[in-house]
Amino acid sequence: MEKQQQLIIIIWMKRLAGVTTILVWLYVMYIFIQEKAPFAEIAPYCMGSTMLIFGVLSTIFKGLEYWEKHMLKENK
């Protein structure tokens, strides 16, 4: 596969990962909103799930940026 195509794929994978993460996070928050428990009881779960979801996104982005960096180095 050509290097330019790989760079375009990396960019689209970043976008897809971001959109997917936001959708998953919104779904999880919707589930928590539906709970009958008081917010004080749900808050730790909201914070924990948010940290976990966006932590996974950060890891995916770091991996894709690492891959992109290597693609750019090989082009020189």
N, C-alpha and C positions, 0 to 999 in steps of 0.2 A: 504494500500500500504506500502511496506517495506521502511524503512528510506533511505537505500542506493539507491533505485530506485528514491525516491523523490529528493535526492541530484543530481543524474544524470539528472533528468528532469530539475532541476533548472539551471544546467550548460548549457544544451542545449537551454533552454529558453533565457539565457543571450546571447548565440551565435546568436540565431535567431533574438533577438531584435537588436543586433549590426548590423548584416547584413541588416536587414530590414531598419534600420535607415539610413545606408549609401546609400542604393538604393533609398530611398525616397529623401534624400538630393541631390543625383546626378540628379534625375529627376527634382527636383525644380530648381537646378542650370542650367540644360539644358533649362528649360522654360525661365529663365531669360536671358540666352545667346541668345535665339532666338528673343528677343525684339529688336526693331529698335531704342529704346531710347539710349541716351548716358549713359556711365557707371556711371557717377556722379549721374544720376537720379535713376538708378537701385540699386546702392550700399546699400542704407539704407534697401531696401527690402531683398537683399541678406544677409546682416548681421542679420536682424531681423528674417528671416526664419531660418537661421543657428542656431541662439541662441535658438529659439523655438524648433526646431527639436531635437537638442542635449540636451536641457533642459528636454524634455520628456524622452529621452533615459536615462539620469542621474537619473530621478525619478524612472523609471522602474528598473534600476540596483540597486538602493538603496532598493527598495521593495524586489527584489529577494535576495539581500545580507542579509536583515533582516530576511527573511524567512529561508535562508540557515543557518544563525547564530542560529536560534531557533531549527532547525533540529539537528545541531551539539550539542547544549546544551542538548537536549532530549536524545541523544545517550549516554551521559556520565552517 
